[in-house]
Amino acid sequence: MGSSITYRRDRSAGPAGVRIRRAVARDAKRLTRLVTTSRAYGGPYAPMVAGYRVGPDYIEAHRVFAAVGEGEGVLGFYALVVSPPELDLMFVGDDAQGLGIGRLLIAHLRDEARRAGLSDVRVVAHPPAEGFYRSVGAERTGTVAASPPAVMWDRPEMTLAVGSP
């Protein structure tokens, strides 16, 4: 778990020079910045990330992995909760979107989930991200109802198969 892995299965897997490594406590501010500055959470979605913080304690308690480029700049990250299996957070920086970083993170997530003995992972998606999750193989299983005041909208609930453990 402590090693970094470069995922470069094919051109769709992500740009050259990007690697996935375990996030560490000192990444907390960078990960928080990715969450709170995400254009995907603008407008009506802004209240959900207002004041959100990815703290060092969260990084230590969960399987949090960062996609980093040259110079160790964080391009995106995800957090996998093993019990019950769920993708808790996944963000790709606005400037890194469309480069294959999300697909790279999903490939790593699947490998990590298999190593943990999981066969699938629950995803409660941000509504505009549903298409992305479907494009990487997630299947919609239902809807999670809004829970005001934090979440004012229904969200798609999905299952991402990770293959045989």
C-alpha positions as YAML, in Angstrom:
chain: A
units: angstrom
residues:
- id: 1
  name: MET
  ca: [0.00, 0.00, 0.00]
- id: 2
  name: GLY
  ca: [2.88, 2.39, 0.51]
- id: 3
  name: SER
  ca: [4.27, 2.12, -2.99]
- id: 4
  name: SER
  ca: [3.31, 4.35, -5.86]
- id: 5
  name: ILE
  ca: [2.08, 2.83, -9.06]
- id: 6
  name: THR
  ca: [2.20, 4.31, -12.52]
- id: 7
  name: TYR
  ca: [-0.92, 3.33, -14.43]
- id: 8
  name: ARG
  ca: [-0.33, 3.42, -18.16]
- id: 9
  name: ARG
  ca: [-2.21, 0.45, -19.60]
- id: 10
  name: ASP
  ca: [-3.15, 2.35, -22.75]
- id: 11
  name: ARG
  ca: [-3.68, 5.94, -23.87]
- id: 12
  name: SER
  ca: [-7.14, 6.03, -22.29]
- id: 13
  name: ALA
  ca: [-5.67, 5.13, -18.89]
- id: 14
  name: GLY
  ca: [-4.18, 8.56, -18.34]
- id: 15
  name: PRO
  ca: [-1.39, 10.85, -19.40]
- id: 16
  name: ALA
  ca: [2.24, 9.80, -19.26]
- id: 17
  name: GLY
  ca: [4.06, 10.85, -16.13]
- id: 18
  name: VAL
  ca: [0.99, 10.65, -13.90]
- id: 19
  name: ARG
  ca: [1.17, 8.18, -11.06]
- id: 20
  name: ILE
  ca: [-1.04, 7.16, -8.18]
- id: 21
  name: ARG
  ca: [0.34, 7.19, -4.65]
- id: 22
  name: ARG
  ca: [-1.08, 6.85, -1.19]
- id: 23
  name: ALA
  ca: [-2.09, 10.25, 0.12]
- id: 24
  name: VAL
  ca: [-0.36, 11.42, 3.28]
- id: 25
  name: ALA
  ca: [-1.32, 13.90, 5.98]
- id: 26
  name: ARG
  ca: [0.60, 16.73, 4.33]
- id: 27
  name: ASP
  ca: [-1.71, 16.39, 1.26]
- id: 28
  name: ALA
  ca: [-4.76, 17.46, 3.30]
- id: 29
  name: LYS
  ca: [-4.76, 21.11, 2.21]
- id: 30
  name: ARG
  ca: [-4.28, 20.21, -1.47]
- id: 31
  name: LEU
  ca: [-7.09, 17.65, -1.38]
- id: 32
  name: THR
  ca: [-9.37, 20.09, 0.43]
- id: 33
  name: ARG
  ca: [-8.61, 22.72, -2.21]
- id: 34
  name: LEU
  ca: [-9.61, 20.29, -5.00]
- id: 35
  name: VAL
  ca: [-12.96, 19.74, -3.27]
- id: 36
  name: THR
  ca: [-13.78, 23.33, -2.37]
- id: 37
  name: THR
  ca: [-12.72, 24.89, -5.68]
- id: 38
  name: SER
  ca: [-14.35, 22.31, -7.97]
- id: 39
  name: ARG
  ca: [-16.45, 23.96, -10.69]
- id: 40
  name: ALA
  ca: [-18.69, 20.88, -10.56]
- id: 41
  name: TYR
  ca: [-19.87, 22.14, -7.18]
- id: 42
  name: GLY
  ca: [-20.73, 25.65, -8.30]
- id: 43
  name: GLY
  ca: [-24.18, 27.17, -8.32]
- id: 44
  name: PRO
  ca: [-26.84, 25.17, -6.51]
- id: 45
  name: TYR
  ca: [-24.29, 22.51, -5.47]
- id: 46
  name: ALA
  ca: [-21.97, 24.98, -3.69]
- id: 47
  name: PRO
  ca: [-23.45, 24.48, -0.18]
- id: 48
  name: MET
  ca: [-22.39, 20.84, -0.16]
- id: 49
  name: VAL
  ca: [-18.67, 21.66, -0.23]
- id: 50
  name: ALA
  ca: [-18.76, 25.02, 1.56]
- id: 51
  name: GLY
  ca: [-16.38, 24.64, 4.49]
- id: 52
  name: TYR
  ca: [-15.60, 21.03, 3.58]
- id: 53
  name: ARG
  ca: [-12.26, 19.77, 4.85]
- id: 54
  name: VAL
  ca: [-10.23, 16.68, 4.04]
- id: 55
  name: GLY
  ca: [-8.20, 16.46, 7.21]
- id: 56
  name: PRO
  ca: [-5.01, 14.56, 8.00]
- id: 57
  name: ASP
  ca: [-7.06, 12.30, 10.30]
- id: 58
  name: TYR
  ca: [-9.37, 11.36, 7.41]
- id: 59
  name: ILE
  ca: [-6.38, 10.54, 5.20]
- id: 60
  name: GLU
  ca: [-4.86, 8.37, 7.92]
- id: 61
  name: ALA
  ca: [-8.15, 6.53, 8.62]
- id: 62
  name: HIS
  ca: [-9.11, 5.71, 5.02]
- id: 63
  name: ARG
  ca: [-7.57, 4.44, 1.80]
- id: 64
  name: VAL
  ca: [-6.96, 7.78, 0.13]
- id: 65
  name: PHE
  ca: [-4.93, 7.87, -3.07]
- id: 66
  name: ALA
  ca: [-3.75, 10.84, -5.12]
- id: 67
  name: ALA
  ca: [-2.96, 11.14, -8.81]
- id: 68
  name: VAL
  ca: [0.16, 13.25, -9.07]
- id: 69
  name: GLY
  ca: [1.99, 14.73, -12.01]
- id: 70
  name: GLU
  ca: [5.50, 15.92, -12.44]
- id: 71
  name: GLY
  ca: [6.60, 17.99, -9.48]
- id: 72
  name: GLU
  ca: [4.18, 16.04, -7.27]
- id: 73
  name: GLY
  ca: [1.26, 18.35, -8.10]
- id: 74
  name: VAL
  ca: [-2.00, 16.67, -7.05]
- id: 75
  name: LEU
  ca: [-4.29, 16.30, -10.07]
- id: 76
  name: GLY
  ca: [-7.05, 14.29, -8.39]
- id: 77
  name: PHE
  ca: [-7.78, 11.81, -5.63]
- id: 78
  name: TYR
  ca: [-10.21, 9.24, -4.33]
- id: 79
  name: ALA
  ca: [-11.07, 7.75, -0.96]
- id: 80
  name: LEU
  ca: [-12.18, 4.14, -0.62]
- id: 81
  name: VAL
  ca: [-14.06, 3.02, 2.48]
- id: 82
  name: VAL
  ca: [-13.72, -0.75, 2.82]
- id: 83
  name: SER
  ca: [-16.52, -1.51, 5.26]
- id: 84
  name: PRO
  ca: [-19.08, -1.09, 3.94]
- id: 85
  name: PRO
  ca: [-17.44, -0.77, 0.51]
- id: 86
  name: GLU
  ca: [-17.99, 2.73, -0.86]
- id: 87
  name: LEU
  ca: [-16.25, 5.35, -2.92]
- id: 88
  name: ASP
  ca: [-16.44, 8.17, -0.39]
- id: 89
  name: LEU
  ca: [-14.76, 10.94, -2.36]
- id: 90
  name: MET
  ca: [-13.40, 11.35, -5.88]
- id: 91
  name: PHE
  ca: [-12.29, 14.63, -7.35]
- id: 92
  name: VAL
  ca: [-10.23, 15.62, -10.36]
- id: 93
  name: GLY
  ca: [-8.90, 19.17, -10.53]
- id: 94
  name: ASP
  ca: [-10.69, 21.43, -12.99]
- id: 95
  name: ASP
  ca: [-7.53, 21.93, -15.06]
- id: 96
  name: ALA
  ca: [-6.89, 18.17, -15.21]
- id: 97
  name: GLN
  ca: [-10.35, 17.12, -16.38]
- id: 98
  name: GLY
  ca: [-10.57, 15.47, -19.77]
- id: 99
  name: LEU
  ca: [-7.03, 14.09, -19.54]
- id: 100
  name: GLY
  ca: [-7.93, 10.60, -18.35]
- id: 101
  name: ILE
  ca: [-7.17, 11.23, -14.67]
- id: 102
  name: GLY
  ca: [-10.62, 10.04, -13.56]
- id: 103
  name: ARG
  ca: [-10.26, 6.78, -15.50]
- id: 104
  name: LEU
  ca: [-6.79, 6.33, -14.07]
- id: 105
  name: LEU
  ca: [-8.18, 6.75, -10.54]
- id: 106
  name: ILE
  ca: [-11.00, 4.27, -11.24]
- id: 107
  name: ALA
  ca: [-8.50, 1.69, -12.54]
- id: 108
  name: HIS
  ca: [-6.49, 2.10, -9.35]
- id: 109
  name: LEU
  ca: [-9.66, 1.97, -7.21]
- id: 110
  name: ARG
  ca: [-10.61, -1.35, -8.80]
- id: 111
  name: ASP
  ca: [-7.15, -2.79, -8.10]
- id: 112
  name: GLU
  ca: [-7.20, -1.50, -4.52]
- id: 113
  name: ALA
  ca: [-10.71, -2.87, -3.93]
- id: 114
  name: ARG
  ca: [-9.67, -6.30, -5.27]
- id: 115
  name: ARG
  ca: [-6.66, -6.30, -2.94]
- id: 116
  name: ALA
  ca: [-9.08, -5.58, -0.07]
- id: 117
  name: GLY
  ca: [-11.20, -8.58, -1.09]
- id: 118
  name: LEU
  ca: [-14.11, -6.55, -2.45]
- id: 119
  name: SER
  ca: [-16.18, -7.50, -5.50]
- id: 120
  name: ASP
  ca: [-18.00, -4.19, -5.89]
- id: 121
  name: VAL
  ca: [-18.08, -0.67, -4.49]
- id: 122
  name: ARG
  ca: [-21.07, 1.57, -3.85]
- id: 123
  name: VAL
  ca: [-20.97, 5.00, -5.45]
- id: 124
  name: VAL
  ca: [-23.36, 7.80, -4.51]
- id: 125
  name: ALA
  ca: [-22.63, 10.15, -7.36]
- id: 126
  name: HIS
  ca: [-22.79, 13.90, -7.70]
- id: 127
  name: PRO
  ca: [-25.63, 14.18, -10.25]
- id: 128
  name: PRO
  ca: [-23.49, 15.74, -13.02]
- id: 129
  name: ALA
  ca: [-20.92, 12.92, -12.58]
- id: 130
  name: GLU
  ca: [-23.36, 10.07, -13.22]
- id: 131
  name: GLY
  ca: [-22.39, 9.88, -16.91]
- id: 132
  name: PHE
  ca: [-18.72, 9.51, -16.01]
- id: 133
  name: TYR
  ca: [-19.39, 6.66, -13.59]
- id: 134
  name: ARG
  ca: [-21.58, 4.90, -16.15]
- id: 135
  name: SER
  ca: [-18.81, 5.29, -18.74]
- id: 136
  name: VAL
  ca: [-16.42, 3.35, -16.46]
- id: 137
  name: GLY
  ca: [-18.93, 0.56, -15.89]
- id: 138
  name: ALA
  ca: [-20.94, 1.61, -12.84]
- id: 139
  name: GLU
  ca: [-24.58, 0.55, -12.91]
- id: 140
  name: ARG
  ca: [-27.35, 2.57, -11.36]
- id: 141
  name: THR
  ca: [-29.08, 0.73, -8.51]
- id: 142
  name: GLY
  ca: [-31.30, 3.47, -7.11]
- id: 143
  name: THR
  ca: [-31.52, 7.00, -5.82]
- id: 144
  name: VAL
  ca: [-30.39, 8.46, -2.52]
- id: 145
  name: ALA
  ca: [-32.93, 11.05, -1.42]
- id: 146
  name: ALA
  ca: [-31.93, 14.60, -0.60]
- id: 147
  name: SER
  ca: [-31.01, 15.24, 3.03]
- id: 148
  name: PRO
  ca: [-31.36, 18.97, 3.67]
- id: 149
  name: PRO
  ca: [-29.72, 21.20, 4.61]
- id: 150
  name: ALA
  ca: [-26.40, 19.64, 3.50]
- id: 151
  name: VAL
  ca: [-27.63, 17.93, 0.33]
- id: 152
  name: MET
  ca: [-30.61, 19.55, -1.34]
- id: 153
  name: TRP
  ca: [-30.97, 17.15, -4.29]
- id: 154
  name: ASP
  ca: [-31.43, 13.45, -4.96]
- id: 155
  name: ARG
  ca: [-28.29, 11.58, -6.03]
- id: 156
  name: PRO
  ca: [-27.82, 8.50, -8.18]
- id: 157
  name: GLU
  ca: [-26.78, 5.40, -6.28]
- id: 158
  name: MET
  ca: [-24.57, 3.07, -8.30]
- id: 159
  name: THR
  ca: [-22.52, -0.08, -8.01]
- id: 160
  name: LEU
  ca: [-19.06, -0.32, -9.55]
- id: 161
  name: ALA
  ca: [-17.97, -3.92, -10.09]
- id: 162
  name: VAL
  ca: [-14.28, -4.43, -9.44]
- id: 163
  name: GLY
  ca: [-13.91, -8.03, -10.57]
- id: 164
  name: SER
  ca: [-13.11, -11.14, -8.62]
- id: 165
  name: PRO
  ca: [-11.19, -10.61, -5.37]
...
